[in-house]
Amino acid sequence: MNPAPVLRALLRDRARHTPVPVLAARFHRGVARAVAHLCRRTRARTGLTTVALTGGVFANALLEEETAALLTTAGLTVLRHGEVPPNDGGLALGQLMVAGTAAHHETE
């Protein structure tokens, strides 16, 4: 993903004294559109139709909602976190599960 178009637009808008909340909304919309575009291209190449929104970036509710809406509209199935957070908390839980499984196998 090339961030240059989104960043250029933000700098142009900032030079025009666009209010910061408008800049933030445009940035989030731009990132969501870019993710949706990449997912549609991936579907065209691979036939995959399910997308998992994970990672710290999707702890941002605005970005997650906008991206999920665009992907759903494009006909993709969207998986999102529920009980476990998409950021370091989820990573830590996964690490604990792996360590617990390894420790269990060592005692057998």
NULOLUM-206101 format. One record per residue (C-alpha): residue number from 1; z, y, x; residue in one letter. Coordinates in pm, 1 decimal, decimal comma. Each point is the difference from the previous one (the first is absolute). Last residue first. Layout:
BEGIN
R  resi         w         v         u  resn
R   NUM         Z         Y         X     a
...
# end
This chain:
BEGIN
R  resi         w         v         u  resn
R   108    2991,0   -3560,3     354,4     e
R   107     188,5     290,2     155,2     t
R   106    -308,0     147,0     172,2     e
R   105    -196,6     -10,1    -326,0     h
R   104     259,9     216,2    -175,7     h
R   103      -0,3     252,3     285,5     a
R   102    -378,3      29,4     -18,8     a
R   101      10,5      47,4    -378,3     t
R   100     268,7     263,8      30,9     g
R    99    -192,6     185,5     270,9     a
R    98    -316,7      -3,7    -212,9     v
R    97     192,2     119,2    -307,7     m
R    96     176,1     270,7     198,7     l
R    95    -332,2     124,3     138,1     q
R    94    -143,3      14,3    -350,5     g
R    93     299,5     198,9    -122,3     l
R    92     -37,2     241,3     291,2     a
R    91    -367,3      55,1     -81,4     l
R    90      83,3      65,6    -363,5     g
R    89     261,3     258,3      96,9     g
R    88    -240,1     149,0     255,8     d
R    87    -249,1     105,7    -268,3     n
R    86    -134,7    -152,3    -320,8     p
R    85     344,6     -31,6    -161,5     p
R    84     106,5    -338,2    -143,0     v
R    83      75,9     -47,0    -370,2     e
R    82    -329,2     127,9    -135,3     g
R    81    -276,2      50,1     252,6     h
R    80    -355,8      35,8    -118,1     r
R    79    -296,6    -234,0     -50,0     l
R    78    -317,8     158,8    -135,1     v
R    77    -281,1    -197,9    -162,4     t
R    76    -331,6     177,4      50,6     l
R    75    -226,4     114,7    -281,7     g
R    74     -87,9     341,5     142,8     a
R    73     231,4     161,3    -256,4     t
R    72     278,6    -219,2     136,5     t
R    71     -73,0     118,3     353,2     l
R    70      -1,0     367,2    -100,0     l
R    69     324,9     -35,3    -195,9     a
R    68     168,6    -192,8     280,5     a
R    67     -97,3     268,9     253,5     t
R    66     133,0     283,3    -216,3     e
R    65     325,6    -182,3     -76,0     e
R    64      62,4    -105,2     362,3     e
R    63     -78,2     345,1     138,2     l
R    62     231,9     172,9    -245,4     l
R    61     275,1    -259,7      48,5     a
R    60       7,4      30,3     380,7     n
R    59     147,9    -335,8     103,5     a
R    58    -368,7     -86,9      24,7     f
R    57     -27,0     163,5     343,5     v
R    56     283,8    -220,1     122,6     g
R    55    -202,7    -315,8     -31,0     g
R    54    -133,4    -177,5    -304,0     t
R    53    -263,2      30,6    -270,5     l
R    52    -137,6    -352,1     -45,2     a
R    51    -362,3     -11,1    -118,3     v
R    50    -159,3    -282,1    -198,2     t
R    49    -375,4     -27,1     -67,6     t
R    48    -134,0    -165,4     314,1     l
R    47    -377,3     -54,3     -14,4     g
R    46     -26,7      50,4     374,4     t
R    45    -252,2     275,2      67,6     r
R    44      -3,0     173,4    -340,7     a
R    43     377,3     -44,7     -34,5     r
R    42      50,6     156,4     343,5     t
R    41    -213,3     297,6     -99,1     r
R    40     204,6      44,0    -319,6     r
R    39     321,9     -20,1     202,9     c
R    38    -123,1     257,8     251,1     l
R    37     -94,0     239,6    -281,3     h
R    36     338,0     -48,5    -168,5     a
R    35     179,0      78,6     326,8     v
R    34    -212,9     312,8      48,0     a
R    33      59,3     112,7    -358,5     r
R    32     375,7     -41,2      40,9     a
R    31      -7,2     196,2     327,9     v
R    30    -194,0     283,4    -162,9     g
R    29     227,6       9,1    -305,5     r
R    28     305,4      18,3     225,1     h
R    27    -154,4     284,7     200,8     f
R    26    -106,4     187,1    -313,6     r
R    25     351,9     -24,0    -142,7     a
R    24     152,9     123,1     325,9     a
R    23    -240,8     293,4      24,2     l
R    22      76,0      97,4    -360,0     v
R    21     375,2     -13,0      71,7     p
R    20     -60,1     213,0     315,4     v
R    19    -171,0     284,4    -187,6     p
R    18    -358,7      68,8     112,1     t
R    17       2,7     284,7     249,9     h
R    16    -378,1     -15,7      60,1     r
R    15      67,9    -111,8     358,9     a
R    14     210,8    -279,3    -150,0     r
R    13    -294,3    -109,0    -216,0     d
R    12    -227,2     -24,5     303,5     r
R    11     267,2    -184,0     197,9     l
R    10      54,6    -244,6    -286,0     l
R     9    -373,9     -58,3     -43,0     a
R     8     -38,5     -66,4     371,6     r
R     7     292,6    -246,3     -10,0     l
R     6    -150,3    -193,4    -290,9     v
R     5    -343,8     -11,7     163,4     p
R     4     145,0     -98,6     342,0     a
R     3     215,9    -292,5    -116,1     p
R     2    -266,9    -261,1      85,0     n
R     1      99,5    -337,4    -139,0     m
# end
